[in-house]
Amino acid sequence: MEDDARDWYESKIKGKNWELQNILDGVGVATIRLFRAMNNGTIASLNANQFRGQAHILHGNAGVVNTITGQSFILDETYRKKIGR
């Protein structure tokens, strides 16, 4: 990266610690990328108390709506909230 892109990355992204607000850490996957790769059956088998808000509702529908995947929960690689903020 160069110039403005590098400056933006170093000031806004690099070294930050991020969290998801609607999915807790007990879902049993090591990374967000692995969670996004989950299929419908895997999501339906996860413990419902690991989800909050809209994610809880989406998880509840995963058993009947076979198009729900991990990408339904995390639409892109943008992390929702910086820890400590």
VENPESUL-V945736 format. One record per run of one state. SS is the DSSP state (2 for helix, 1 for strand, 0 for the rest). FROM is the first residue (numbers start at 1). LEN is the number of residues. If there is no record, write none. Layout:
((SS;FROM;LEN) (SS;FROM;LEN))
This chain:
((0;1;2) (2;3;11) (0;14;4) (1;18;2) (0;20;3) (1;23;1) (0;24;1) (2;25;3) (0;28;4) (2;32;5) (0;37;3) (2;40;6) (0;46;2) (2;48;3) (1;51;1) (0;52;1) (2;53;9) (0;62;8) (2;70;4) (0;74;7) (1;81;2) (0;83;3))
